[in-house]
Amino acid sequence: MPAARATQTRSRTAAPDDAALIDNIRLLGRILGDVIREQEGAAAFELVERIRQLAVAFRLKKDDKAGKTLTRLLNNLASDQAVSVIRAFSYFSHLANIAEDRHNARRLENEAIDGTHGAGTLDNSFEKLADAGVRAADIADLLQRAWLSPVLTAHPTEVQRKSILDTEHAIAELVQERDRLRAPYDIARNETQLHQRITQLWQTRMLRYTKLTVADEIENALSYYGLTFLEQIPRVYAELEQRLPGHDIGSFLRMGSWIGGDRDGNPFVLAPTLRLALRRQSDTALRHYLREVHALGAELSTTTLLKPAAPELLALADASGDKAEHRRDEPYRRSCVGIYARLAATLKTLAGGEPAKYVVVPTTPYANAEDFLADLRTIETSLLAHQGEALANMRLRPLIRAVQVFGFHLATIDLRQSSDKHEAVIDELLKVARLEPDYSGLDEAAKQTLLLRLLNDARGLRVIGAQYGELVESELAIVEAARDILKTYGRQALRHYIISHTETVSDLLEVLLLQKEVGLLRGTLDDGAVADLIVSPLFETIGDLRNAAPIMAAFYELPGIARLIEASRVGAVPEQDIMLGYSDSNKDGGFFTSNWELYRAETALVKLFDELRARHGIVLRLFHGRGGTVGRGGGPSYDAILAQPPGTVNGQIRLTEQGEVIASKYAHPEVGRRNLETLVAATLEASLLHPSKAAPKAFLETADAISTASMAAYRKLVYETSGFTDYFFSATPIREIAELNIGSRPASRKATRAIEDLRAIPWGFSWGQCRVALPGWFGFGSAIESVLGEGDDRPARLALLQKMHKQWPFFRTLLANMEMVAAKCDFAVALRYVDLVEDKRLGKRISAAIQAEWERTNAALDAILGTPGRLASNPSLARSIEYRFPYLDPLNHLQVELLRRYRLQKDSGTVDVRVQRGIHLSINGVAAGLRNTG
């Protein structure tokens, strides 16, 4: 895109620290424009340039005439022209993201050089801890018992193909290289390579022609391990070791995954899928170890002619089978030859793969990762005993840490299924066994009584030779696969069985019974049973969140449950994972109420588990199901963790990473490490510096009042307004998103148009596309009006809200996220989508209600924050959004126009595939431009 004829001229209006960012955006835009001219011709180039100029004039210069000209031009484009323009602006958004990621990495590098440490860095956190008098021993003690896990999930908002991601990674590396170049020849060569890669990008199909499979999702996720996790996580540990010399740092930071184990609403995740996920994960980990061991052997050229070696190391070398004469005096290399051979055999056994390098002497595989780790420790011990610490620090110690973290399984996969599926399985098992003809028809008390009796019966439920339905066979096959996987890949391969829609205690007992059926639970509750998988409830809706603590209290009051959890512990202490859902609670009650009910549920659960910890030593770990959009719990992770209620972190936290947010956080190694460090920093601060006292009573009462009024306003619109569903399906691209090949999971849990059945992810994604982002703010304006009232005490009430914003991290973070959403909304664009509603009166009525609430919300933010307009406290983000908007406008406008054409064509039965393709491309481009839309 010829966004910068004067590529090398720095923007006069940009802040000095943004000048390099603007230069990179302009450079990439100019090269994209050159590629368009070469590939599509001068006419296509001039069309794109004309549209760009009009969009900039309309958006930045407020030129209404330019806006009208732009509208006429876009409406009259032929389908082929529209697709070409959409591709141009979509790719520009992708390239702008690359430039921004590099800018973020550059800022980190400059901070390191200057000695300045921004919030969310380990340096900043350790300074805070030191100032507060927290000792190194206290930090190390916390990390020994901590558990921090980002969990990658596959959801239908990741709109990028892996081919696109790979090409963009190559472009990002060239942009990074450019910062180090000084010679004109090198700079010119770099620009030539950028031109080549952007040409590759232009000629690569952006969309999938076939539905994304779970296997595709597995491979996409694994690509981030090679890019970031396998190398950067050991670096995070190394930085902690440097700050805590003399202290052993526990392997508390580990990766998790849902991909291959999450069956809730996804009929394509089956037992073979789970086995495939572990094979591919194991293959990724083992191939990394093989590369590192091969390189380690090349580096450890130490000869016994100059330095002796420990007897254990010499024995390891002799056991390698390496008889090469030229390595006879190099025991470390010989040891690596043997280790490599055993790893190669392990790769063959666990993943069915062959190593890239020649195996000198074939041998037996490792039984487990601990045996591999023991061999590496043997090398380390010998090096440390013979002045080889510098050699150990180069590659060996990062490898040791990688093995401690990733084992042979790479990431811990969670199993997840909906509670109604478990109930149906138990119902059929009991019916066939003639133990209960209608389990589903029993009341909750009767269900609990029956399930406890069965958990205390040593016999299984399945009848040999009986025929069971597909659901029973499928679900039992999953837990049988889990049993086999734990034996094959180790205890950390699977840890949690998450129960979606947990509404009763029997939902938890049913999963324990399923574990018992396949041997994952051994013994009976009466005599001290042991379960291999932690039964983890997921509380999602507003009602479920309110019942979370009572359900868990009732669960632990049952005979034998506390003893089961104690006996089933994996680490030093027994643990109970509880997952909290941000998405469905938002769709149920709106943005503020969702966050408030989550806060209340966490507070109640902490109080309950303080008692359980005192009596049984059971530790609570909360798992936050956060999405990409603010409406689904998205936003800066650092602020989100610090905003948790007192006592809820305590070194224990898991959180999901979803959709295109994974790419934005972890596709670049330096940015990825910073995001990992941010999670660690926030966990340390929330655990060791977080206030222990609850928020003032006035704060809590006011938040409760805001929540009540906000939920009423939200539900009145979404669930009580006649015609709202028709409006939503017409004024957003939800129907077309459901057709995209961007996820293996259906957009709706059931074949209906009911908002209740629609998955929260496409619900939020659709509102983001049309620039309304309703789940991220609706109801707040009405709630603040209600709380402030009209009386003489209105100023005092406003002062209280301002005090809450200043002093309460929960309220401050919530408003910051809402402000970010508000800055990305655009009702001038949104009104274009309203024109798609056939019933014009309906469209006008509902859009007017939405816009009125939007104006109330902005007025509320202005009053509480004390600043008119959005992002006054975040000028960098404000500039980024301002710069992006002119390039998003044509995408949104063309999306509306093509949606109109496509829907008319569908009604007539003759669909132009170019129109459909253009819509899907525009969805990709808008998502890339807004970034956190998933």
Buried (B, 14 or more C-beta within 10 A) or exposed (E): BBBBEEBEEEBEEBEEEBEBBBBBBBBBBBBBBBBBBEEBEEEBBEBBBBBBBBBBBBBEEEBEEBBEBBBEBBEEBEBEBBBBBBBBBBBBBBBBBBBBBBBBBBBBEEBEEEEEBEBBBBBBBBEBBEEEEBEBEEBBBBBBBBBBBBBBBBBBBBBBBEBBBBBBBBBBBBBBBBEEBEEEEEEEBBBEBBBBBBBBBBEBEBBBEEEBBBBBBBBBBBBBBEBBBBBBBBBBBBBBBEBBEEBEBBBBBBBBBBBBBBBBBBEBBBBEBBBBBBBBBBBBBBBBBBBBBBBBBEBBEBBBEEBBBBEBBBBBBEBBEBEEEEBEBBBBBBBBBBBBBBBBBBBBBBBEBEBEEEBBBEBEBBEBBEEBBEBBBBBBBBBEBBEBEEBBBEBBBBBBBBBBBBBBBBBBBBBBBBBEBBBBBBBBBBBBBEBBEEBBEBEEEEBBEBBBEBBBBEEBBBEEEEEBEEEBEBBBBBBBBBBBBBEBBBBBBBBBBBBBBBBBBBBBBBBBBBBBBBEBBBBBBEEEBBBBBBBBBBBBBBEBBBBBBEBBBBBBEBEBBBBBBBBBBEEEBBBBBBBBBBBBBBBBBBBBBBBBBBBBBBBBBBEBBEEBBEEBBBBBBBBBBBBBBBBBBBBBBBBBBBBBBBBBBBBBBBBBBBBBBBBBBBBBBBBBBBBBBBBBBBBBBBBBBBEEEEBBEEBBEBBEBBBBBBBBBBBBBBEEBEBBBBBBBBBBBBBBBBBBBBBBBBBBBEEEBEBBEBBBBBBBBBBBBBBBBBBBBBBBBBBBBBBBEEEEEEEEBBEBBBBBBEEBBBBBBBBBBBBBBBBBBBBEBBBBBBBBBEEEEBBEBBBEBBBEBBEBBBBBBEBBBEEEEBBEEBEBBBBBBBBBBBBBBBBBBBBBBBBBBBBEBEEEEEBEEBBBBBBBBBBBBBBBBBBBBB
